[in-house]
């Protein structure tokens, strides 16, 4: 490819995201990597290192994205692309030895929690969940005085959907002292905002579906590591379990990656504006966003992130009965959850849908999903801020909140 690791290290991430993973600079060669749809490749004799052989082992269309993501995360080895974020989660969890101990945030991506819970129920591992923002509580679970030390520490920071911020440096140091491998889900932050490998993590996970591809049109996952042994184990799991990416999806993801810096810059700036305004709105009971100085994770986020991300959460305040709604009907009162649902239905620009990280702004009440932990408040609304004009987004929120009456 055209950009060496040394070159990538000397450039800003905003440049690497555009320049990495391009074909060699040869006359009449394409500027962008081509899409390769072949399932098999010429070869004789036994397959060796570097041989493609068969489409489940490798595909030329994966390579540019895997190289680009590795360079963005500061990894020394190419990344690994997977069929989905959960396929990447499954591969990462395979690093836990049989019967080993997994420490995971009690609030994290629901799919990861469900998968870990099911593995624990089958006796494959012991699962310990903990508030990842409570450093002392995590340390107690990593190496308890009356129990076995952890085999893996799973980090998400900020967490999904509660936006708790972990002290990644302190926790990775303690995990390694206990003999644990550290996996960090960096989906919310992207490598432009946070680089967990530089903070001590061993493996970084992404749902490529979200910010990296950025257009809500592919489902992919990825893992990145600088540890050759871990990468070999992950590659083996991907090959044997078949969680491979489709070449067209990989090609789309690389195309989407090229605009990541612009999208993140715009959406982060808009998220900060909206968080500030929502924090004082009477219909909002509380707000979670690390960019607010009042947020409990603010100072920690400042120390390990280059921004605060583009996701914010609000808890809708209940509405007491009495008075009339805008349409003249009597206001019988609403719970916080009902107020959230009604507000979301009143939106015209924000899209009521799951997922995040696309160019469009998405909103949903998280507890509508049965897999969401019961500790997530019923009235919590997660908002993924897109790249629309921030004043248009705010006007839509204002009218939807006003529609609640009172």
Protein Blocks (a to p, Z undefined) as FASTA:
>chain_A
ZZdfklmmmpcfklmmmmgopacddehiafbdcddfbfbdcdedjddehiloiaklpcfk
lmmmmmmmmmmnopabdcdddfbfklmmmmmmmmpcghiacdddfbdcfklmmmmmmmmm
nopaccddddfklmmlmmmmmmgfkbccdfbdcddddddfklpacdfklmmmmmmmnopa
cdddfklnopmlocfklnopabdcddfklmmnonopaccdddddfbfklmmmmmmmmmmn
opaccfklmmmmmmmmmmmmmmmmmmmmmmmmmmmmmmmgfklmbdcdfkbmklmklmmm
mmmpcbebjadcdddddddeedjdfkopacebjafklmmmmmmmmpmkbccdedehiabd
cdddfklpmklcfklcfklccddddfbdfklmmmmmmmmmmmngZZ
